[in-house]
Amino acid sequence: CFYLARSYSLAGKRTEAYALYCRARSHAENALKDFQRMANSDQVCLYLSK
């Protein structure tokens, strides 16, 4: 999405580029939250198994 947004931006389609950038950022933030949530639950499982 970031590369596509850059292409749109270079083509002068700023509104479309911004929408794609926001979507890519949202996906990245959601993936990071999911990863952090999984990492935290893994730590709890490791702690309980000791």
JOGI-V261560 format. One record per pair of residues at least 4 apart in sequence whose C-alpha atoms are under 7 Angstrom apart, sorted by the first residue. I is the first residue (numbers start at 1). GAP is how many residues later the second one is. D is the distance in whole Angstrom. If there is no record, write none. Layout:
BEGIN
I_GAP_D / I_GAP_D
END
This chain:
BEGIN
1_4_6 / 1_19_6 / 1_20_7 / 1_23_5 / 2_4_6 / 2_19_6 / 2_22_6 / 3_4_6 / 4_4_6 / 5_4_6 / 5_12_4 / 5_13_7 / 5_15_5 / 5_16_6 / 6_4_6 / 6_11_7 / 7_4_6 / 8_4_6 / 8_5_5 / 8_6_7 / 8_8_7 / 8_9_5 / 9_4_5 / 9_5_5 / 9_8_5 / 13_4_6 / 14_4_6 / 15_4_6 / 16_4_6 / 17_4_6 / 18_4_6 / 19_4_6 / 20_4_6 / 21_4_6 / 22_4_6 / 23_4_6 / 24_4_6 / 25_4_6 / 26_4_6 / 27_4_6 / 28_4_6 / 29_4_6 / 30_4_6 / 31_4_6 / 32_4_6 / 33_4_6 / 34_4_6 / 35_4_6 / 36_4_6 / 37_4_6 / 38_4_6 / 39_4_6 / 40_4_6 / 41_4_6 / 42_4_6 / 43_4_6 / 44_4_6 / 45_4_6 / 46_4_7
END
